[in-house]
Structures are given as C-alpha cells and as structure tokens.
Amino acid sequence: MLRRMMAAAVAATGLAAAGLAAAPAHAAPAKPPSCDPGYCFTVGVRLDHAPAVGQTATLTVEVTAKEDLPDATTVIELPETLRWVRPPAGLDHRAATIGRSPVDRASRTERARRGKAVRYEGVVAAVAPGPASIRVQARDGRPGPGSEGLAYLTIGERSSIFGMPRDLPVREARMPAATKSLAGDTCVQGRVKHVQSEDGTVRGVPRTLVEAWDTDAKGPDTLGWTLTDGAGDYKICFPGVDQDGGAQDVYIQVGSINNEWDVVNPATGDSYSGVSEVTWDVPAGTLTTIDYESGRGSPLEGAFRVFTSAYATWKAYTGWLGVPGNDCWKPGEANCRSLRILWAPDLLGGSYYCSGGGDVQCPNRFEVHLDAPAQLRKMTVAHELGHFIMDYTYNGMPPVDPSCQVHWAQKITTPGCAWTEGWADWVALQVYDDTHYRWGTEASVDLESPRWFTEGWPNGDGDRVEGRVAGVLVDLGDSGVRNEKYWDTSSLGPAAIVTAFRKARADDIHQFLGQLEARDRPAADDVLFHNTVLPDYSEILNDRKAAYRPANLPYTQDFLTTAGSWSVVTTATSGAGGADVDMRVTPVGAPNDAVASSEWGSSGPDFVAVQPTPQDQLFSVAATSDTDYQEFVTEAAQAPDGDLEKGTPMEFGMGADRLVEIRTTWIEKGVPSTINIVPRNGQDVDLFVMAPDANRWGLPRSAARRSASGGPNKAERVTIADPKVTGVYAVIVIRKSGEGNVLLTHT
C-alpha cells in the first residue's frame, strides 16, 4: 500500500498501548461483496489488566461485520506465555505453531449480521515471563487477508506491562565509522540466527550489523564491526591483548541495520538490538565462535524476520539490475539511499510506504511502515519495498488517486493505482518465485491464473485492476511450465522487466509496456489480452495450421483469402464432452455482412466456405459457446491450384493436427456427379460438396451436400444427380479421427 499525503485508515497505536486495537475501516466497492478482504470487520481485543506470572485476566474479543456474511470465521491465537483458565464458549481449539512458538488457536465459523457485534469472553492466566501477543483475525470465505485485532503485553514474574519490554537493548540507528575492524591476531566468528515464521527452521540473518566489544572495569571498548554474509555468518579480528595487558573479554552486539536499510522501533527510532553473553579471557591468537540467536517470540526475532525479508528483496532486485558489484537500489548513485523500515510487534494500523509530502503519518520520504503481523508475512515486506524501489527509481511516485488507499487485487481502481500496486505485488511474487500473493501461511490469492471469466475478477478494465497488472508482469517474466496455455507466450525474465521499468517513469501499465523492446511487443500484447488489459484482440490464422483458443472472448481470428480461390474455415469443440461451439465469419470492414454456422453438438464441426473473391480479402472468425472459456479449435485452408478431374484420383494426407482440407472440381449443370473419398489408414472422415452461389460471398455448412457418415475406415460419397449450376465446386473433407492419406475421386 502506498501512502502519500493521504489520511491513515485507522491508527491503532493508542489502542494497542491500552491493550485494545481495532482493524482499520475502509470504503466498500460498489458491487457485492461490498467489503474488500481485510476490511470486512472491525475487531477489538481487550485485557482488563496485564497479568503477572500466576495471575489471571479477562480477555474480551468483539467482532462486528460490515455486511451480512454467510461464512465469517474468527480465530483467536493465545501465545505459550498464556493459557486459558476459562476459554470462550463455542470455539474449537487446536495446537499450532508460529515459527517454533506454540499457540492455542481457537476458531469459530458462523453467519455474521451487518453491524451486530459478536462477543467472546474468557479468562487467561500468565504462565511464563516474556512477550505475549494475542492475535485475533476475522475472515470471510474469500481469498485474501482478514481483519485483525491485537493485544500485546510483556509478562513479568511480579508485574507486567502492555507493550514491549522497557529494558530492550537499545542501539542508535546509525552505522559505525567506516573502519570495520582493528588489525589483530585474534578473531571471533559465528552466525546470527533467527527462527523463520513459516516453517520453524533456524536460518542466518543476512547482511546485518555485528559489533565485537571488550568489557572491562572501565567500560566496554569496541573491537570492530562487520556485516554478516548471505548465510548470516560473520568474522571480526582484533588484537588479542586489551589496553590493560590482559586477554579480551568479548561479547557481540547485533543490530537490525546496514547501509541499504534498517528496521527500527517507531516509538524510539532505534534499531532492534541484541547482546550475547560475554566470552571471558579469549586466548590471543585464536579463533573463537560466538553465535547469537534471537529469543523465541522476542521483538528482535520479529525484527530479524522483517530484516531478512528486506534482504531477500534487495538481493533479488539488485540481481535483476545486472550491474555487477553495484549493491545500490539505483545504479549510479554516489550515495545510495537507505530505506527506513518502522515496525513494532505491538502496533496495528496497516502496512504502507511513505513517499513524503506532509501526511501526518508520512512526514518522511523513503519510509516503510509495517504493522505487527508483517513479521509473519514476508511478501508484505517485499511489496512495500517495491513501492520504495519505484519512488527511488523514478525520483517520485506516479500520480495516484486518493482512492488508491483502499485497494485490493480484484478491485477496479484507476490505471495509476493498479500500476503502482500491481508493480509492488509483482516484486513480492518475483522475489519469492511464487504465483500467489501470500499473507504468511494464513491466506493467499492467485495472481497468475486469473483470465477472462475467472470468478471474482472483473472482465475487462484490466489496466485498472491491481491483480491484473501484476498478472501481466508475472506472465511477461515467467517461462517453461509456468507459461499458461493460450496467450502466455512471453519468457522475458525479471531482468528484462526491470530494464524496461528503469528506462523512464511510467504512470500506468501501458506506458511501461511502451518501453519494452520492439521484438517483445507481440508477446506482450498476448499477455495483455490474457489478463483483460486489452479489451479486444485478433490473431492471424495461418493456412492449414490449427489454433486452439477459448470461446466467448472479445477475440477474433483473421484469415486471408487469395483472389480466385475457394477457402474454408472450420471450428469445433476441442476434446470429448465439451460444449457446442458456433462460428460467425465476417469480411473485415463489413461487420453487417456475416455468415454464421451453428450445427449443434456431435453432428461435427461448423464451417464456412468462402467463394473465390476478385482480390485478396481478409475475414474474421468469432466463436461462441454456451460455456464461457470452452476450448475450440479453428483451422483455415485455401484450395490449391488444380481441380479434381473426373476419372483422375487425387491422394493427399491429413495429419492428427489437421481438421479440414479443401479441393475444387468442375461440375456442369444437369450432369450427374459423384465425389468419393476412401480413407487409406482407417480414419473417420466426413465429405461435403459446396456449389457456387453468385448471390453470397460465403456459405455455411448447412448449404453443403454431405455424405452419410460411414464411420472409421469407411468410404464416403456425395452424389449430385441434377446439378443446378455450372462452375467450380468446393470439396471439403473434415477429419473426425485417425490420420493418414485419403483418396479422392470424381466420377
């Protein structure tokens, strides 16, 4: 979400400090459901006091729906530092984990009535000291995030407080002086670690600050600093003898900061920090290991999760830039801009990017504000960093309407809003090589698969729909098995997308696509139509090459006839059991002069034969079906030179990829004629003969004489006992099954 001179949705800071936080309210879209996912409820969470270990408190949760919802689910998560003494009635309980932290997850699904509050009340007991985050989420049955409430407290043995501990290690959010370490013969090494929220694995914290300190009676002395590598490992060397002539007593301090970004506490502006135990009397000339792992459920653990998500985004994006050795978000900068990320485990109020401009919540540019659940939602972090990348790259954000503050993947907004949010969505998906935008492990929405007629998505208006724009970028960049069946033919990769993105500021998806290389535009147009950004589309049918497409789209297939030659275009349902497909053929430039063919069901494919024209001419084919997105196959064929002569057989092949073939033969008025076809390889074919008609340019299948279907490996015959017109007739062969040669004769 982008914030730029816009009012906040709802600030929850004061409520959280009092133990109560409500999810922000948003305006509703015009069409039902009237609420966007994440904004369908208000959620209040309240403890009557902060209990110390062994004490109890009353927990009250109140959920109010903004409209009638048939499947409203409330989930209450109680951390391991608390347990139920008297749980709220009517909820189902199960054990779960966030990272490696156990939680009691209680839930209930029921019908919600607009404006009617549902109240849950229970009694909890504090069982262990430490942080306690009571999370509540209310969701309807759709993909996407829920509305959230939060009560956060720090439990002590004798007393507890709402909010974070007051004795957290504090470190000013400023990098040390440029010298990384003192020359020396003694080193400490180790790994800075945290627990991932998704699967509980322990991993290193990459590119975070590590400082080595010596402690003695006069106070601590700095020994040097470095940044961890991509695995979270560090090494710092220093003289093995301290100023007093004794061995060094070493500890390390870690901080959520580097030169490109930092994660800070919004209340203090300090980076999150942690301090190891002291290793006493480190022997001179040795290599000593000092690891550090953030405490389970601690604010630093959450900060490290956010920090690691920022690293993943930075690492991926600087890789796409393709500038070796340049680690800046924007190549060529003498002083690379550092991004500030404000996050705290006890705050709600939405996650958003600040591009400056005087908003009371965004006084500073190049800031990302994250609410508490963002530590569990790495894509939220990457999304907001996507906004920063755009702002920094373009030296300002594209103009967006204030309504963009209320946005959702499937919602129609404005081209500017859809572009800025769709870009940020794509950054998040691409960083984690995913097709779904995910809110942790709780919810997701598929941004690659939606196409025309996908339930819940607007048809058309794709350049004003955030998820459609993200889908365009995903389809432009992906390849291989990720390419979808019809129009997802582009395989540019993320580097090519970033190259186009950086050429010039784009205010919408169309301007961005104008910066692609000319050779990539045809595939880009395919992708635009697939994602409903282009409202209509046409493609050329190549002679004797079947094309598979979905029906009922604002889409036409064009084919070119050659002067003086018969042509035929055929369409059929693809595969067994599909819905019937009809066709309509129109001369380009004459929309009111169409010819339709609508034979139903298993009687076989529809076709329209186009009689010889005095000059080359372009025609369009549109297919319709009772079932949206029913796949059909279309093939156009032009009769080759040379007629089928009486008494002279003609043999030709039809492969398994073919649907129709056409030949011509001369028939005189009143002279009986019989056309025979014999399959050579056991195929099943149908035979049609079409007489010329001077009054029409095109003739539907119903105008043809047809053989009685004999079935596989059976000859077919059409006899015209009394031809009514002299001229060149069309002989049309439809392949129903099998492949191989056929023998055609005129007797």
N, C-alpha and C positions, 0 to 999 in steps of 0.2 A: 504494500500500500504506500502511496505517495502522499506526503503532506506538504503543502506549500501555500502559506497564507490562508489556511483553512482552519476552522474550529475543530476541536477534538470531538470524537464521537461521544465518549463519556470518560472522564478521568476517574480512575478508581483508587488513586493513591491514598487519599484521606480515608476512604472506607477501609482499605486494606490495613492501614495502620490501626484502625479500631477493631479489626477482626472481621470486617464485612466488606465485600466487594461485589459489585454488580456488573454484569456484562453490558457492553455499550448498546444503545438502541440505534437502529438505522432506519432510514426511509425504505418503504416497500416498493418493489417493482409493480408495474401496472397490471400484470397478468398473474393469475394464481400459479403456484402458491405466492402469496403476497409478501413473504419474507425470504430474504436470501439466507442460505445456510450459514449458521454462525450468528444470525441476528433474529432468530425466531422466538427467543425467550429472554426474559430478564431473570437473573439468578442471584439470589442473596445467600450469603453464608455468614453465620454469626456464632461465636462462642461467647457465653455470658461472662467468662473471665479466662485468663491464661493460667491453666493448672500447672503446678509443680509436680515432680515425681510423686506418685501416690495419691494425688488429688484428682477430683472429678470436675467436669464442667458440662453444661448443657449445650449441645450443638443444635442449631436450628438452620434448616435449609428451606428456602422458599423459591419456587419456580413458577413463573407466570408466562403463559404462551401469548403471543401477539395475534394469534388467529386459531381457529379450530384446527386441530391436527389429529389424525386418526392414530398415529403411532409416535407418541412422544416418549422418549427414553431419558430418564435421569440416572446418572452414575455418580456415586459418592465414593471417593478414594480416601481411606484413612491410612496414614503412614505407620510404620512399625513402632514409632515412639508413642503412639496412642493405641488404645484398644476400646472396643465397645463394652460398656457396662450394661447399657440398655439400648440396643440398636433401634432405629426407626422401624415401625411396623410395615410389613408388606414388601420389603426389599429382598431380593435374592443376593446371597453373598458367595463370593469365591475368592480364593487366594490368587494374587498376581504379583508381578514384579515390575519395577521400573529400573532398568539397569540391573543392579543387584540388590535393590532396596525392596523388601516385601511391602505390599499394600493389601488392605482389605478392600475389595471392590464390590460395592453393593449397588444394585440396579433395579429399576422397575420400568416397564413399558405399559402405557395406558393412553386412552384418548384424552387429549387436552382441550379445554374450552377457552376461547379467547377471553383474556382478562381475568380468569378465575385462578387465583393462586393455589398451588398445591404445596402443602407444608409437611416437611419431615422433621421430626424432633427425636433426639436420642441423647444419651449420656455417655461421655467418653472419659477414660481415665488415662493420665500420663504415666507411662511405664518405664521410660528411659529418658535421660537427658539428651538434648540435641535438637536439630531443626525439625519442625513438624509442619508439613504443607498439606492442608486438607483441600483437595481439588474436587469441584463439582462441575459436571458437564450435562447440559440438556441438549438433546438432538432430536430432529425429526428423522424420517426414514430415508432421506436423500443422501447421496454422496456429499462430502464436504465437512467442514468443521462444525462443532457445536458451540452453543453459547456457554460461557464459563463464569464460575464464581470461585473465590479463593479465600481461605483463612490461613494465615501463616504465623507461626509463633516459634519462639526458641524456648525449649523446656529446660529448666534448671532443677537441680536437686532440691533447692529450697524455695526458689521463686522463678517465675517465667515471665516473658515479655512477648507482646505482639511484635512481629517484625524480625529482622536479622539480629544476630548477637552484637552486643556493643563492643566486644573485645576482639573483633576480627583483626587479623594482621593488616596493617594499612601500608600502602605504597603509593607514593605520588605517581600519577600517570605521566611520567616523563622518562625518556630513555636516558641511560647513563652517558657519561662522556665517551668520546669516540674510541679511546684505548680499551680494548676488550679484556686484556689480562696483563699482569706483570710477568716479566721474564722469570723463569724459575725452573727448578728441577723436580718439583713435587706437583702432582696433579690429582684432581678428583674428577670422577666421571660418574655417569648414571643416566637414569631415564626419568623423565617427568611423566606421570601417568594419570589417567582418569578412567572411569567406567562409562562405556557408551550406553545411552539410554535404550537403544533399540533392542539389543541382544545381550547386554550384560558383559560383553567382552572388555577386557582391560587393554587399552591402547595408549601409545605415547601421545603427548601433546606437542604438536609440531610448531617450530618457529616461535616458541615462547621464551621469555627472558629468564635466565638463570644467573644469579649473582652468588659468588662464594665469599664468605665472611669468616674472619678470625675473631673469636670472642676472648677477651681477657679483662682484667680488673679495670683497665682504663676505658673500656667500651669496645665495641666492635670495630674492626678495620676491614675495609674492602680488599679482597684479594684478586678480583677480576670478574668479568662477566662474559656471557656469550648467549647466543640463541640456540635452542635445540634444533636438531635436523628434522627431516621429514618423519622420522620414527620416534621423535621425542627424546633423542639421546643428546648428551652434552659432554664436554670435556673442558676443564679450566685448569691452567697450570700457574704456579706461583712459587716464590722462594720457600723452602721448607723450614726456615728458621724465622720466627717473628722478631719484632723490634726489641724484645726483651731477651733475645737469645734462646728462647725455648721453642718447642715444637708448636706448630699451628693447631689450634682447636677450631675445627671447621664446621660450619653449617651452610646450607644453601637457602636462599630465598628465591622463590619463583613468583613471576608476575604475569598477568594477562595483558601483555603489551609487546609490541615490536615496532619497527619503523613504518609499517604499512597500515596497521590497525591496532586498536586496543579495546578491551572490554572493561567498562568502568561502572561503578556504583552511581546511579543517578543522584542519590542523596548527598554524596561527598565529592564526586568527581575523581575518586581514587581508583586505581586499577585493583582488581582482586589479587590477593597475595597469599602465599603460604610459606611456612618456615619449617625446615627439617630439624630433627634432633641434632645436637652437637656431637661430632666425632672428635673425641679428645686425643690430643697428642698424636697427630698424624705424622708418621715417621717421614723424615726428609728423604727425598729421592724415591718415593714410592707412588704408586697409582692406587688410589682408594676409591671405592664405589660408595656413592651416596645417592640412593633413589628417593624419589618423592612421589607419593600418590595422594590425591585429594581425598578428603574424608567422605564417606558414603553419605549422600544426601546433603552435603555441605554447600554453602553458597559458591565456594571455589569450584566444586565439581560441576555445578551448573554453568559457571563462567567458562570453565575449560571446554564444556560441550559447545557452547556458543563460539568460543575462540577457535575450536577445531573445525567447525562448520565454515567459519570465515576463511580459515586456511585452505580448505578444500575448494572454495570458490576462487580465491586468489591463485592457487596453484593451477586450477583448470584454465582460468581466463588468461593468465599470463602465458600459459602454454599455447592457447589459441592465437595469441598475438603474433607468435612466430618471430620474436625478437630475442635471439639467444643472449643470455647474460643480462637482460633487462627485466628487473623484477617489479617495475612500476605498473600500476593500473593503466597508465597512459604513457606509452613510449615517448622518449624525447624530452621528458620533464627534467629540468635541472634539480628541482626539489620536489620529489614525489609527494603528492598529497596523502596524508594519513587520515584514515577513517576512524571516527569515534563511534563505538557501539555502547549504548546505555542499556543495561539490563540489571534486573534485581529479581530474586526469587519470590518476593512478597508483593509484587505490583501487577495489576491488570490495567487495561486501558487501550489495548490494541498494539500491534506492531506496525511501524511505519518509518518511512525515510523522510528526513527533513532537508529540503533544498533551500532553506532560509526564506527571508522575505518578511519577517515580522510577526508570524503566527506566534501566539503566546506559548504554544507547546513546541514550536520550532524556531527559537530565536537564532539558532546557529545552523549554518550550512554544513553539509558533509557529516551529518549525524544520522545514525540508525537508532531508533527507539524500539526495544523489544519488551513484550510483557513476559511474565513468568513462564508460561508454557513453551516459549521459544527454545528453551534449553532441551526440550524433548522433540523439537521439530526443526531438523536441520535444513529442510527446504525453505522454511520461513526465513531463516537467516540468509540463505543464498538469494532468495527473492529480493529482500530489502537491499542486499549488496548489489543486485542487478540494477536497482534504481541509482545507487551511488555511481556505478560504472557509467550509466547513461549521462548523468549530470556532469561528471568529471570529463567524460569524452567530448560531450557537446558544449561544454562550458555554459551549461544552463539546461534546464529541463524543457522539453517541448510544451507548448501551452495545452493545458487540460481544463476541462470544465470542473467547477467545484463539485458537481455530482459524482465525480470520479472517486470521491472519498467513500462512496457506497458502491462497491463493485464486487462482482462475483464472476467466476469463469463463464457461466452460461447466460449472463445478463447483457442485454443491449444497452450500451452507454454511448460513447462518442468515439470517432476514429482515433483521437489523441489519447483518450483514456485506454482504449483497447490496445493501442500500440505500446504505451509505457508499461502497462500491467502485463500484457502478453509477452513483452521482451523479458521482464523480470521473471515471469513464470518459466520461460524457456531457459533462462540462465540456471534456474534451480533444477529443472529436469536434466539439462545437459551436464551440469556438474556431477550429478549422481547417476547419469546414464540410465534414465528411467523414462517411462511413458506416462506415469501417473504422478500428479502433484499430490504429495502426501503431508498430512498433518500428523507427524510421528507415526505410530502404529495404529492410531485410532480411526483414521478416515482418509480417504483419497478420492480423487476424481481423475478419470482417464482423459487426457488431453490429446492423445494421438488418434484414437479410433473414431471419435465423432465425425460424422459426414452428413450428407443430406438425409433427412428423416430420422436422425437419431433422437430418441425420446429425450425430452427435456432441453433440447438445444434448438435455438431459432433456425429456421430455414432461410437462407439469405441474410443480408445485413452482417456478413461475417467480418467486415472491416470495423464493425462497432462492437464486436464481441471479443472480450479478452481471451477466452479459451480458444476461439477460432484462430486468432492471431498467433497464439502460442503453438497451435497445431500446424500452422503454415511453417513456422520456423523449425519445428520438430521434423516435419516431412521434408523440408529442404535439406536438412542436415543428415538424416538417417540413411541407412543403406542395408543391403542384404535382406535378411529375414524380417527386418523392421519395416521394409517398404510394403505398403498395403497394395491391394490387388489392382486397383484401377488407375488412379491418376498420381499416385505417389511414386514418381519415377526419378526424382532428384536424389543425388547422393553427394551433395557438396561437402559435407562435413562442417563442424563448428568453426574451423579456422576461416573458411570462405565466407561464412555468415558474418563473422566478426570483421573481416576485411571490408565487406560492403557496409556494415554498420558504422565503421570509422571514417568512411570517405567524406561524408558530410552529414550535417544534422538532418534527421528525418522526423517529420511530425506525425506520420502515420505509416501503416504498412505499405501503402502504395509508393510513397517516396523512398522508403527503404529498398523495395524491390527494384526501383529505377536505378539503384546503384550496383546491382549485380552485373556481372559480365554479360555481354550480349548473347553469348553462346548458352548461358544458363537460363535465359528468359522463357523459352518454350516449356521447359520442365517446371519452371516457377509458375507459369500460367496454369499448368495442370494442377499443381498443388493448390493454387488459389481457388480454383473451381471446386476441387475436392473438399476444401474447408469452407465453402459457401461464401468466400470473399468476392469472387466474380459471380454476378447474378445470372449469367448465362454463358454458354460455351459451345464451340463447334470444333469438329475434327474432320480431317480428310480420310475417307475410306480408300484404301489402296486396292487396285484391281486384284480380285481373287485372293484377298487376304482377310480372313475372318477376324472380327473385332468383338470383344466381349465387354459389355457395359451394363449398368443398372438402368431400369426403366423409371419413367415419370419425373425425370430431372429436366430442368430448363436447358436441354442439351440437344444438339443436332449433329448428325454425321453427314458430311457433304461428299458427293462423288461427282466426277467429271465424265461426261459422255463425249464421244468423238463423232464429229459430223458424219452422217451416212451410215451409222452402225446401230444395231439394236443393243440395248443394255438391260440388265435386270439387277434389282436389289432385293435381298431376301432377309427376313428376320425370323427368329424362332426362340422359344424359351430354351435356356441353357440348362441341361440336366433333366433328369426324370422327376416328375411330380411338381414341376414349377407352375406358377400361374400363367394363364394365357397372355400373350403379348401381341398387340396390334401395331400396325405401322401406318404412317402418313408420309407421303413423298410430295415435295413442293419444289417447283422451279425457283431458284434463288432470284429474288426480285419480283416474284408474283405470288405473294402469300395467300391470295384467294383462289388460286388455281391448283388445289391439291388433289391428289388421288390417294384414297385410303384402301387398305386391305385388312380385313378383320375376320378371317376364318377362325373359328373357335377351337381351342383345345387340341386334341390328339389328331385332328384331321391334317396336321402338318404345318409347315412354316407358311407365313404370309410372304407374298412378294408382289412387286410392281414392275412390270416390263415397260421400259422407256423406248418408244419408237425412234427410228432414225431422225435426227434433227439436222437442219441445214447448216448448222455451225456447232462447234464445241459448246457445251452448255453445262452449268453447274446446278445440281439438285441437292436438296436437303432431306434427310430422313429423321423422323422423330418416332420414338417407340413409347407406347403406353401400356399399362397393365393395371389390373385390379389390385395388385400388390405393389406397394412402393418398394423401390430398390430391387425388384425382381430382375435377376440377371437374364440378359438376352444376348444372342449372337447375331451379328449382321455381316453380310457379305455382298459385295457388288461385283458384277462380272460383265465384261463387254464382249460381244460376239467377235471372234477372229475373222479375218478375211477368208473368203471361200465358202460357198454354200455346200450343204449336204446334197449331193447329186443323187437322183434316182438310180438305184441299182449299184451304187458305189458305196460300200460300207465305210464308216468312219469310226476309228477307235481312239479313245483317249482315256486318261487316268483321272481319278478323283481320290485324293488322299484323305486320311482321317481328319485333317484340319479343314476340309472343304465342306461347303454347304450347298452350293449351287453352281451349275455350269450352263452355258447358253451356246447354241449353234443356230444357224439360219438355213432355210431351204426354200426353194421356189415352188409355189403351188399355183396352178391355173384354175380359174373359175370353172366350176362344173366338172372338173377332172378329179375323180376319187383318188385319195392319197392315204397311205398308211405309214406311220412312223413307228418303228420298233426299236427297243433297247434291250440288250442282253447283258446282264452282269457277268463278268468273267471270273470273279473271285468270291462268289457267294453273297454279294452285297444285297441290300434292300434299297431300291431307288423308286422314285415316282417320276412320271413323264408327263409334260404339259406341252401343248401346242397353242400358240397365240397368233391369231390372224391380225393383219394390219387393219387399222381403223383411222381413216383420214380426218375424223372429227375430234380425235383426242390425242394428246401427246403421250399419255401413259395409260396402261391397262392393268387393273388389279388381277389377282389370281383367279377371282370368280369369273373373269372374262375368258379364261382359257378352257380348252378341252383337255380332259385329264384321263389317264389310263386308270382302270380298276386296279387297286393295289394288289399285286400278286404275292407280296411278301419276299423274304430273303431268297436269293438265288433264283428268282422267277423273272421271266421276261415280261416287259410291259409294252402295251400297244395302244396307239391312238389312231383311229380311222376317221377321216373326214369324207363322208360319202358324197357330199354335194357342196364343195367349197363355194362360198358366196362372193369371193373377191380374189382377183389375181394379184400376186405380189410376193414379197419376201416375208415368210412367216418365221416366227421365233420358236425354237425348240428348246425347252427348258427342262433340265434334269435336277431334281432335288435328291441329294444323298441323305438317306434316313439312317443307315447303319453300314458298317463294314467299310472297306477301302479296296481300291484296285482299279482295273480297266473295265470300261464298258464298250459295247459295240453298238453303234447307232446306224440304222438303215432307213431309207425312204423307198417304199415300193408303191 
